[in-house]
Amino acid sequence: MGNCLPLNFVKIPAFLGIPSSFFPFPQDASAAARTRRRSAPSLAHPLSSSVLQRRTEDFRELFEIGRKLGQGQFGTTYLCIEKSSGIQYACKFIEKRKLVSREDVEDVRTEIHIMHHLAGSPHIVTIYGAFEDSSYVYLVMELCNGGELFDRIVQRGHYSEREAARLINIIVSVVECCHSHGVIHRDLKPENFLFVNDQETSPLKAIDFGLSSFFQPGQVFRDVVGSPYYVAPEVLQRSYGPEVDVWSAGVILYILLSGVPPYWAETEQGIFYQVRYGVLDFSSEPWPHISENAKDLVRGMLNRDPGKRLTAHEVLSHPWICEDGVAPDRPLDPAILSRMKQFMAMNKMKKVALRFIAETLAEEEIAGLKETFKMMDTDGSGSITFDELKTGLERMGSGLLDNEVRVLMKAADIDNNGSLDYEEFIAATVHYNKLHKEENLAAAFAYFDKDNSGYITRDEIWQACHDHGVDDPEIQDIIKEIDQNNDGCIDYGEFVSMMRKGSGGHSRRALQVQLENGNRGQKIE
């Protein structure tokens, strides 16, 4: 079938409100939604104060600006080339004069925080840094040259089932990644996915988190945001949670297979009516030729009852989508739990180094972890007890036994005082990509190398560990593990090798090994 997209199926910007005549709630409520951001308290002048709330290097000294790549509500994206390396990036120029309310500023900060929080996902564009001057905020991101998924759909009309399954697997993997990190996306659509290159089998990456938000388990959202064709019915009813992202992915799947949206009309009001009350069409071409498994998955993702709608993991486990008929064995661990498992396997020197790095990270790099810490620290004491950690992980769906939580707690409690302070929590949960930054590694090495000799000695390891309250750091074992040339000390190359080693995940089996090695039932005083 050729390009069968309806004539009015075009790129429609995400909305912040909807026609008041459509909804079964008072007109003033809809009006409030429609003007939610525009009516936020305006600032006396266009923002000249800091959005990032920190000093940054001069962006234009570091990068050459190339061709325009795209245009958005608050700014423009350009090709930029790092002068020192020649590496090309996509750089989003956000005009500060267009940030007319405090909420606009917070939206920009949240987008940056979320992109850092999701760092490391293979299907989410990488953010490399943020800069600011008097006129702009600059977001330096991974460059994707293959164009939008939307444009490829328009060119092709629709995809084969095999090709659609590959793409929706990626899209729903993004959803699962977001939800495991405590992020609701709220604006999944083909325009927000870019191909890395022009090849048919190119990787696909999510690029836009401007309407995304952090969420806590059970949190209900009321603000009406999204894009007309892809918005879930419960968003229009002002009561929703992360399930809306699966609905939006289901709409994308329907479009991939048929070339048309499942619910559409000539007007936005008509689209919203169809989203709430329309019937899925499986009778028109090409649906009679599409497999029952594919239709079953679409029905499961577009169930109007959020409680009965498939979860992201259930989508990835569906027979139509899972590779070679093999479903993933279990949902993703919450990101916090996965990183704590990795931290558990580190030697004490590496833990101290990571804590030092965590203490030096910019606020936007750890804002998501800060929110999680506040959620777990229920009494506001500034530290997380065993019971608070156990309850927090349960709310995230970890399903860990008490002894398994104790092992994680003991591993993260660097100073062994029986609770996790903010710095310990950040060190244990920060993403490994922070270890790959040369400036962070150099600063951590210098922290140990007090005499600037270029080597870390046994005494310097002991002193750094002692300063962080680490008793019995097992220095001989650490030296033996890291000292590759057997000269009795650690040079910078050996230190970097240690810090970058073992960035893979650890399974529940790793916890059980710790238990079997003598940690079973051990209490933390």
DAGI-V426282 format. One record per residue. RES is the residue in one small letter. PHI is phi in whole degrees, 0 to 359 (none if undefined). NEAR is the number of other C-alpha atoms within 10 Angstrom. D_FIRST is the distance of its C-alpha to the first C-alpha in whole Angstrom. Layout:
# DAGI-V426282
RES&PHI&NEAR&D_FIRST  RES&PHI&NEAR&D_FIRST
This chain:
# DAGI-V426282
m&none&11&0  g&283&10&4  n&290&14&7  c&252&15&7  l&296&18&11  p&297&13&14  l&300&7&16  n&266&11&19  f&273&15&17  v&234&11&19  k&292&13&22  i&247&12&24  p&300&13&28  a&300&20&29  f&251&16&31  l&244&18&35  g&189&19&35  i&216&20&34  p&303&14&35  s&293&18&38  s&288&11&37  f&274&15&35  f&264&16&37  p&276&10&39  f&231&12&42  p&304&10&44  q&301&14&43  d&293&10&45  a&293&11&44  s&293&21&40  a&298&14&42  a&298&17&43  a&295&23&40  r&295&20&39  t&247&13&42  r&306&15&42  r&276&18&42  r&292&15&43  s&266&13&46  a&297&13&47  p&306&11&51  s&282&15&51  l&272&11&53  a&298&8&55  h&223&10&54  p&308&15&51  l&300&20&51  s&248&13&53  s&284&11&54  s&286&15&52  v&278&20&49  l&282&20&49  q&62&12&53  r&199&11&54  r&282&10&55  t&231&12&52  e&293&11&52  d&285&11&52  f&304&19&48  r&287&14&48  e&281&9&51  l&264&14&49  f&230&21&45  e&265&14&44  i&262&17&42  g&252&15&39  r&287&9&36  k&286&14&34  l&254&15&31  g&185&12&30  q&230&12&32  g&231&11&32  q&296&10&35  f&255&15&38  g&181&17&37  t&230&16&36  t&255&21&34  y&237&20&36  l&287&20&36  c&229&24&39  i&241&18&41  e&291&17&44  k&296&13&47  s&285&8&49  s&241&9&46  g&79&11&44  i&287&11&41  q&267&20&38  y&226&22&37  a&263&23&35  c&238&28&38  k&269&25&37  f&265&21&40  i&260&21&41  e&283&18&43  k&293&23&46  r&293&14&47  k&274&16&43  l&272&22&45  v&270&20&47  s&226&20&47  r&297&15&48  e&291&17&45  d&301&18&43  v&297&17&45  e&297&14&45  d&298&19&41  v&295&19&41  r&299&18&44  t&297&21&42  e&301&18&39  i&295&21&41  h&301&21&43  i&292&26&39  m&297&24&38  h&294&22&41  h&296&24&41  l&268&24&38  a&304&19&39  g&104&16&38  s&288&15&35  p&290&15&32  h&247&20&29  i&233&24&31  v&301&23&32  t&276&20&36  i&262&21&38  y&260&15&41  g&174&15&44  a&226&18&44  f&229&19&47  e&206&22&48  d&226&19&50  s&291&13&52  s&248&16&48  y&223&21&46  v&254&22&44  y&246&21&43  l&253&21&40  v&263&25&40  m&229&22&37  e&303&18&35  l&270&22&33  c&243&21&29  n&259&13&27  g&269&17&24  g&87&17&22  e&280&20&21  l&301&20&18  f&305&19&17  d&294&14&17  r&290&17&15  i&296&20&12  v&299&17&12  q&293&12&12  r&268&14&9  g&90&19&7  h&200&24&8  y&254&19&10  s&291&11&11  e&299&18&14  r&298&11&16  e&292&15&15  a&296&20&15  a&296&21&18  r&297&16&20  l&289&21&19  i&289&19&20  n&301&21&23  i&295&20&25  i&298&28&24  v&287&23&26  s&297&21&28  v&297&24&29  v&299&26&30  e&297&25&32  c&298&22&34  c&302&25&34  h&294&24&36  s&291&21&38  h&264&23&39  g&73&26&40  v&237&22&37  i&256&25&35  h&280&23&32  r&77&27&31  d&209&26&28  l&288&29&26  k&197&24&22  p&300&23&20  e&295&18&22  n&262&15&25  f&233&22&24  l&243&26&24  f&276&21&23  v&292&19&27  n&215&15&25  d&274&12&22  q&291&9&22  e&298&10&19  t&262&12&21  s&302&12&23  p&302&18&25  l&240&24&24  k&226&24&27  a&283&24&28  i&235&20&29  d&236&19&31  f&236&22&33  g&293&18&35  l&252&19&34  s&285&21&35  s&209&20&39  f&287&19&41  f&221&18&41  q&256&16&44  p&307&13&43  g&86&10&43  q&293&12&43  v&249&13&41  f&264&15&40  r&242&15&40  d&284&19&39  v&265&24&35  v&222&21&33  g&138&25&30  s&231&20&26  p&312&22&25  y&293&25&22  y&252&28&23  v&288&27&27  a&280&28&28  p&299&23&30  e&289&20&33  v&296&18&33  l&292&23&33  q&262&15&36  r&63&16&38  s&205&14&38  y&205&20&36  g&221&20&36  p&295&26&34  e&301&23&32  v&298&27&30  d&291&29&29  v&292&27&27  w&303&28&25  s&300&27&24  a&296&27&23  g&295&27&21  v&297&25&19  i&299&27&18  l&299&27&17  y&302&28&15  i&293&21&13  l&301&27&12  l&278&25&11  s&242&26&9  g&89&24&9  v&228&21&12  p&288&20&15  p&291&24&17  y&230&22&20  w&211&22&19  a&202&17&21  e&281&11&23  t&230&11&26  e&299&17&27  q&300&18&29  g&294&14&26  i&299&20&24  f&297&25&27  y&297&18&28  q&296&18&25  v&302&25&25  r&276&16&28  y&232&12&28  g&292&13&24  v&253&10&23  l&297&15&20  d&262&11&17  f&246&15&16  s&260&9&15  s&284&9&12  e&299&13&8  p&264&13&8  w&301&16&11  p&301&10&13  h&257&10&12  i&263&15&13  s&295&11&17  e&295&12&19  n&299&13&21  a&296&21&18  k&296&17&18  d&298&14&22  l&294&20&22  v&301&23&20  r&300&17&23  g&294&21&26  m&280&28&25  l&254&26&24  n&289&17&27  r&288&18&29  d&269&12&32  p&302&20&33  g&291&9&35  k&259&12&33  r&292&19&30  l&298&23&29  t&279&22&31  a&301&27&30  h&294&18&32  e&295&18&30  v&297&26&27  l&293&24&28  s&267&20&29  h&293&21&27  p&304&17&26  w&287&20&22  i&252&23&23  c&288&16&26  e&292&15&26  d&54&8&28  g&74&11&28  v&253&12&31  a&275&16&31  p&301&14&33  d&289&8&37  r&198&9&38  p&299&16&37  l&302&19&38  d&301&19&41  p&307&19&42  a&304&21&42  i&300&22&46  l&294&22&47  s&301&21&45  r&287&21&47  m&294&22&50  k&296&24&49  q&295&22&49  f&298&26&52  m&302&21&54  a&275&18&54  m&279&18&55  n&284&17&59  k&291&22&61  m&295&23&61  k&295&19&58  k&296&24&58  v&295&26&60  a&298&24&58  l&292&28&55  r&295&21&57  f&300&23&58  i&299&23&55  a&300&24&54  e&290&15&57  t&256&12&56  l&288&14&52  a&293&12&51  e&305&15&50  e&292&22&47  e&282&22&46  i&234&19&48  a&300&18&47  g&296&23&45  l&292&21&48  k&298&16&50  e&297&15&48  t&294&19&48  f&300&22&52  k&297&16&53  m&295&16&51  m&283&21&53  d&280&21&56  t&294&16&57  d&266&12&60  g&66&11&60  s&280&10&62  g&91&14&61  s&214&21&60  i&252&26&58  t&276&20&60  f&302&20&59  d&297&15&59  e&293&17&57  l&296&23&54  k&299&21&54  t&295&15&53  g&297&20&51  l&292&19&49  e&297&13&49  r&298&14&47  m&274&19&44  g&85&16&44  s&288&19&46  g&69&13&48  l&280&15&50  l&284&10&54  d&304&13&57  n&296&18&58  e&292&21&55  v&295&20&55  r&298&24&58  v&297&23&57  l&298&22&55  m&299&25&57  k&298&22&60  a&292&21&58  a&276&26&57  d&280&21&60  i&300&26&62  d&271&19&65  n&58&16&66  n&259&12&67  g&93&18&65  s&212&24&62  l&253&25&59  d&280&20&60  y&301&18&57  e&294&16&57  e&296&23&57  f&296&25&54  i&297&25&52  a&300&23&54  a&280&28&52  t&236&22&49  v&291&25&48  h&286&23&45  y&298&19&46  n&296&12&44  k&293&20&47  l&285&21&49  h&273&12&47  k&280&11&48  e&301&11&51  e&295&12&53  n&291&19&53  l&294&22&54  a&296&14&57  a&294&15&58  a&294&23&59  f&298&22&60  a&297&17&63  y&298&18&64  f&284&23&65  d&279&20&67  k&297&16&69  d&265&12&72  n&56&11&69  s&277&10&70  g&90&14&66  y&223&21&67  i&255&23&67  t&264&20&70  r&302&15&71  d&297&12&73  e&290&17&70  i&297&25&67  w&299&18&70  q&296&15&71  a&296&20&67  c&294&24&67  h&299&15&70  d&297&12&69  h&260&13&66  g&74&16&68  v&269&19&67  d&271&14&70  d&47&10&70  p&286&17&67  e&56&13&68  i&299&18&68  q&299&10&69  d&294&11&66  i&296&18&64  i&301&20&66  k&299&14&65  e&289&13&61  i&259&20&61  d&285&18&63  q&288&15&62  n&261&11&65  n&58&11&67  d&262&9&69  g&87&16&70  c&216&20&68  i&242&25&64  d&271&20&63  y&296&16&60  g&299&13&58  e&293&16&59  f&296&22&58  v&298&19&55  s&300&12&54  m&297&18&55  m&292&22&53  r&267&15&50  k&282&11&50  g&71&14&49  s&273&14&46  g&282&11&44  g&280&13&44  h&233&18&47  s&272&12&46  r&302&12&48  r&303&9&50  a&298&16&51  l&297&22&53  q&294&15&54  v&298&12&56  q&299&17&58  l&297&17&59  e&292&10&60  n&270&9&62  g&117&9&64  n&265&17&62  r&299&16&62  g&71&12&64  q&290&12&65  k&272&12&66  i&255&15&65  e&283&8&68
